[in-house]
Amino acid sequence: MGHLDISGVSVTLPDGRPLLDDVYLRVGDGARVALVGPNGSGKSTLTRIVTGDQAPQRGAVVRSGGLGVMRQFIGQVRDDSTVRDLLLSVAPEPVRAAASALDAAEVAMMEGEDERVQMAYAQALVDWSDAGGYEHETLWDVCTVAAIGIPYERARWRGVTTLSGGEQKRLVLEALLRGTDEVLVLDEPDNYLDVPAKRWLEEQLIASGKTVLLVSHDRELLSRVATAVATLEPGGAGARLWVHPGSFATYRAAREARNADLEERRRRWDEEHAKLKALVVMYKQKAAYNADMA
């Protein structure tokens, strides 16, 4: 399968404010880790770094296995893209590249059919096959039937805007969960899904065995699915990460215990700080009239 390692990632905003401070997180083989934190704590930035959309200013991200990504905008697509375009957007990079080359070759064939164009089209078909394009079309047929009730050949040129937000989400989730990528990054995958679809998502995530980094505000989904909860905690030097190695069902009690422990440590530190300040004042007073103390 696959794993994900985030090591010492730090980010400072353009205005000089620190956003992420030395963030470490390991998502092991088959683990399902929920990433949570208050708005503005850096969840979206960290997700973009993990997916490769943004480079960290310090630190690194290492993974094994293919990476499948559901971005937050899925469900809000309002452009002229097609169902095929949407499925290609979450396909492995070699399949996307081969599809782009095949599309260009088909356009060239429409404009002229000389030997050079025909040879380029033939090569594009071979490359599409080598990249697993036909296997993906078979997979997409299963996905479109499951998500919108029609086969891929009828759905492929259908505009994405004809699908509801829930249908867009379900279609992409079907492709990712049935696909070959071992590591999934899912940003708000439950948005727009109705209750039966959310139950389906929970069951599929548990059964898939894939390594998952999940961002969601749905506590029930997190309670049923997450094997660990990673919390971004904002601070003056930027947000740092605390990991609760259990489900979201036990997260609240663990976080309350952690905060109580931190408060107790802070109280003891304040007491020691007050003692040190009093000691310094005493020595200053003695030094004023005792040369040895000075």
C-alpha positions as CSV (number, residue, x, y, z in Angstrom):
1,M,0.0,0.0,0.0
2,G,1.3,3.5,0.7
3,H,2.2,5.9,3.4
4,L,2.6,9.7,3.9
5,D,5.3,11.5,5.9
6,I,5.2,15.3,6.7
7,S,8.6,16.3,8.2
8,G,9.3,19.7,9.7
9,V,7.0,21.7,7.4
10,S,7.0,25.5,8.1
11,V,5.2,28.3,6.2
12,T,5.3,32.1,6.7
13,L,2.7,34.2,5.1
14,P,3.7,37.0,2.6
15,D,3.0,39.6,5.3
16,G,5.5,38.0,7.6
17,R,3.1,36.2,9.9
18,P,4.0,32.6,10.7
19,L,1.3,30.1,9.7
20,L,2.8,26.6,10.2
21,D,5.7,25.9,12.6
22,D,7.7,22.6,12.3
23,V,4.8,20.3,11.5
24,Y,5.3,16.6,11.7
25,L,2.8,13.9,10.8
26,R,3.0,10.3,9.6
27,V,0.0,8.6,8.0
28,G,0.9,5.0,8.0
29,D,-0.1,2.2,5.7
30,G,-3.9,1.8,5.8
31,A,-4.3,4.6,8.4
32,R,-7.2,7.1,8.2
33,V,-6.1,10.4,9.8
34,A,-8.5,13.3,10.2
35,L,-6.9,16.8,10.0
36,V,-8.8,19.3,12.1
37,G,-8.2,22.8,13.5
38,P,-9.8,26.2,13.7
39,N,-10.3,28.3,10.6
40,G,-7.1,30.1,9.7
41,S,-4.9,27.5,11.4
42,G,-3.4,26.3,8.1
43,K,-5.3,23.2,7.1
44,S,-5.8,24.2,3.5
45,T,-2.2,25.3,3.2
46,L,-0.9,22.0,4.6
47,T,-3.2,20.1,2.3
48,R,-1.9,21.9,-0.7
49,I,1.6,21.1,0.4
50,V,0.8,17.4,0.7
51,T,-0.8,17.3,-2.7
52,G,2.1,19.2,-4.3
53,D,0.1,22.3,-5.2
54,Q,2.4,24.4,-3.0
55,A,6.0,24.0,-1.9
56,P,6.9,24.2,1.8
57,Q,9.3,27.0,2.8
58,R,11.0,24.5,5.1
59,G,10.6,20.8,5.5
60,A,9.5,18.0,3.2
61,V,6.7,15.6,2.3
62,V,7.5,12.0,1.4
63,R,5.1,9.3,0.3
64,S,5.0,5.9,-1.2
65,G,2.3,4.8,-3.6
66,G,0.1,6.7,-6.0
67,L,-1.7,9.9,-4.7
68,G,-5.4,10.5,-5.4
69,V,-6.8,13.9,-4.4
70,M,-10.3,15.2,-3.9
71,R,-10.1,19.0,-3.8
72,Q,-12.7,21.1,-2.0
73,F,-14.1,22.6,-5.2
74,I,-15.6,19.3,-6.3
75,G,-19.3,19.7,-6.1
76,Q,-19.1,23.4,-7.1
77,V,-18.0,22.9,-10.7
78,R,-19.9,25.4,-12.9
79,D,-17.7,25.6,-16.0
80,D,-18.1,23.9,-19.4
81,S,-16.1,20.7,-18.4
82,T,-17.6,17.3,-19.1
83,V,-17.9,14.1,-17.0
84,R,-14.9,12.8,-18.8
85,D,-12.9,15.9,-17.8
86,L,-14.0,15.5,-14.2
87,L,-12.9,11.8,-14.1
88,L,-9.6,12.7,-15.8
89,S,-8.9,15.3,-13.2
90,V,-8.6,12.6,-10.5
91,A,-6.9,10.0,-12.7
92,P,-3.1,9.2,-12.4
93,E,-0.8,11.7,-14.2
94,P,0.2,9.3,-17.0
95,V,-3.5,8.8,-17.9
96,R,-4.1,12.5,-17.9
97,A,-1.1,13.1,-20.1
98,A,-2.1,10.4,-22.6
99,A,-5.6,11.7,-22.8
100,S,-4.4,15.2,-23.6
101,A,-2.1,13.9,-26.3
102,L,-5.0,11.8,-27.7
103,D,-7.3,14.8,-27.8
104,A,-4.8,16.8,-29.7
105,A,-4.2,14.0,-32.2
106,E,-8.0,13.7,-32.8
107,V,-8.3,17.4,-33.4
108,A,-5.4,17.2,-35.9
109,M,-7.1,14.3,-37.7
110,M,-10.2,16.5,-38.1
111,E,-8.1,19.2,-39.8
112,G,-6.1,17.0,-42.1
113,E,-5.4,13.3,-42.7
114,D,-1.9,13.3,-44.1
115,E,0.5,10.4,-43.2
116,R,2.2,12.4,-40.4
117,V,-1.1,13.2,-38.7
118,Q,-2.3,9.6,-39.0
119,M,1.0,8.3,-37.6
120,A,0.7,10.7,-34.6
121,Y,-2.9,9.6,-34.0
122,A,-1.8,5.9,-34.1
123,Q,0.9,6.6,-31.6
124,A,-1.4,8.5,-29.3
125,L,-3.7,5.5,-29.3
126,V,-0.8,3.2,-28.4
127,D,0.2,5.6,-25.6
128,W,-3.3,5.7,-24.3
129,S,-3.4,2.0,-24.1
130,D,0.1,1.8,-22.5
131,A,-1.0,4.3,-19.8
132,G,-4.0,2.2,-18.9
133,G,-6.5,4.4,-20.6
134,Y,-8.8,1.6,-21.7
135,E,-8.7,0.1,-18.2
136,H,-9.7,3.4,-16.8
137,E,-12.6,3.7,-19.2
138,T,-13.9,0.4,-17.9
139,L,-13.5,1.7,-14.3
140,W,-15.3,4.9,-15.2
141,D,-18.2,2.9,-16.6
142,V,-18.6,1.3,-13.2
143,C,-18.4,4.7,-11.5
144,T,-20.9,6.5,-13.7
145,V,-23.4,3.7,-13.4
146,A,-23.0,3.7,-9.6
147,A,-23.0,7.5,-9.2
148,I,-25.5,8.8,-11.8
149,G,-27.1,5.6,-13.2
150,I,-25.9,5.7,-16.8
151,P,-22.9,4.0,-18.6
152,Y,-19.8,6.0,-19.3
153,E,-20.3,6.0,-23.1
154,R,-23.6,8.0,-22.6
155,A,-22.2,10.1,-19.8
156,R,-18.7,11.0,-21.0
157,W,-19.7,14.2,-22.9
158,R,-22.3,15.2,-20.5
159,G,-21.7,18.6,-18.9
160,V,-20.7,18.6,-15.3
161,T,-23.1,21.4,-14.6
162,T,-26.0,19.0,-15.3
163,L,-24.9,17.0,-12.2
164,S,-25.8,18.1,-8.7
165,G,-23.1,18.8,-6.2
166,G,-23.8,15.4,-4.6
167,E,-23.5,13.6,-7.9
168,Q,-20.2,15.3,-8.6
169,K,-18.8,14.3,-5.2
170,R,-20.1,10.7,-5.5
171,L,-18.6,10.3,-9.0
172,V,-15.2,11.4,-8.0
173,L,-15.3,9.4,-4.8
174,E,-16.2,6.3,-6.8
175,A,-13.2,6.8,-9.0
176,L,-10.8,7.4,-6.2
177,L,-12.0,4.6,-4.0
178,R,-12.1,2.1,-6.8
179,G,-8.8,3.4,-8.4
180,T,-5.2,2.3,-8.1
181,D,-3.9,5.1,-6.0
182,E,-2.9,3.8,-2.5
183,V,-2.9,7.3,-0.8
184,L,-5.9,9.6,-0.8
185,V,-6.2,13.2,0.3
186,L,-9.9,14.1,0.7
187,D,-10.9,17.7,1.4
188,E,-14.5,17.9,2.7
189,P,-15.5,14.7,0.8
190,D,-18.9,14.6,2.5
191,N,-20.1,18.1,1.4
192,Y,-23.2,17.9,-0.7
193,L,-23.8,14.2,0.1
194,D,-27.2,13.2,1.5
195,V,-27.4,10.9,4.5
196,P,-27.4,7.5,2.5
197,A,-24.4,8.7,0.5
198,K,-22.6,9.7,3.7
199,R,-23.2,6.2,5.1
200,W,-21.9,4.7,1.8
201,L,-18.8,6.9,2.1
202,E,-18.1,5.8,5.7
203,E,-18.4,2.2,4.8
204,Q,-16.2,2.5,1.7
205,L,-13.4,4.3,3.4
206,I,-13.3,1.7,6.2
207,A,-13.4,-1.2,3.7
208,S,-11.0,0.3,1.1
209,G,-7.8,-0.3,3.1
210,K,-6.3,2.8,1.5
211,T,-4.1,5.3,3.4
212,V,-6.3,8.5,3.9
213,L,-5.7,12.0,5.1
214,L,-9.2,13.5,5.6
215,V,-10.4,17.0,6.2
216,S,-14.0,17.3,7.3
217,H,-16.3,19.0,9.8
218,D,-18.7,16.1,10.1
219,R,-18.1,14.7,13.5
220,E,-20.1,11.5,12.8
221,L,-18.0,10.8,9.8
222,L,-14.8,11.4,11.7
223,S,-16.0,9.3,14.6
224,R,-16.7,6.3,12.4
225,V,-13.8,6.6,10.0
226,A,-10.7,8.2,11.6
227,T,-8.1,6.0,13.2
228,A,-6.3,9.1,14.5
229,V,-7.0,12.8,14.7
230,A,-4.3,15.4,13.9
231,T,-5.0,18.9,15.3
232,L,-3.4,22.1,14.1
233,E,-3.0,24.3,17.2
234,P,-2.3,28.0,16.4
235,G,0.5,29.7,18.3
236,G,2.6,32.9,18.2
237,A,5.3,31.1,16.1
238,G,2.7,29.4,13.8
239,A,0.5,26.4,14.2
240,R,2.0,23.1,15.4
241,L,0.4,19.7,15.2
242,W,-0.8,17.4,18.0
243,V,-1.9,13.9,17.2
244,H,-4.5,12.0,19.2
245,P,-3.8,8.3,18.4
246,G,-7.4,7.2,18.6
247,S,-10.8,7.8,17.1
248,F,-12.7,11.0,17.1
249,A,-15.1,9.5,19.6
250,T,-12.4,9.7,22.3
251,Y,-10.8,12.9,20.9
252,R,-12.7,15.3,23.1
253,A,-11.8,13.6,26.4
254,A,-8.2,13.3,25.3
255,R,-8.0,17.0,24.3
256,E,-9.5,18.1,27.6
257,A,-6.9,16.1,29.4
258,R,-4.1,17.5,27.3
259,N,-5.3,21.1,27.8
260,A,-5.6,20.5,31.6
261,D,-2.0,19.1,31.6
262,L,-0.7,22.2,29.6
263,E,-2.5,24.5,32.0
264,E,-0.9,22.8,35.0
265,R,2.5,23.1,33.4
266,R,1.9,26.7,32.7
267,R,0.9,27.3,36.3
268,R,4.0,25.7,37.6
269,W,6.1,27.7,35.1
270,D,4.5,30.9,36.3
271,E,5.3,30.0,39.9
272,E,8.9,29.2,39.1
273,H,9.1,32.4,37.1
274,A,7.8,34.5,40.0
275,K,10.3,32.8,42.4
276,L,13.2,33.6,40.0
277,K,12.1,37.3,39.7
278,A,11.9,37.6,43.5
279,L,15.3,36.1,43.8
280,V,16.8,38.5,41.3
281,V,15.2,41.5,43.2
282,M,16.7,40.2,46.5
283,Y,20.2,39.8,45.1
284,K,20.0,43.3,43.5
285,Q,19.1,44.7,46.9
286,K,21.9,42.9,48.7
287,A,24.4,43.9,46.0
288,A,23.6,47.5,46.7
289,Y,25.3,47.4,50.1
290,N,27.4,44.2,49.9
291,A,30.4,44.2,47.6
292,D,30.7,40.4,47.9
293,M,27.1,39.9,46.7
294,A,27.7,42.3,43.8
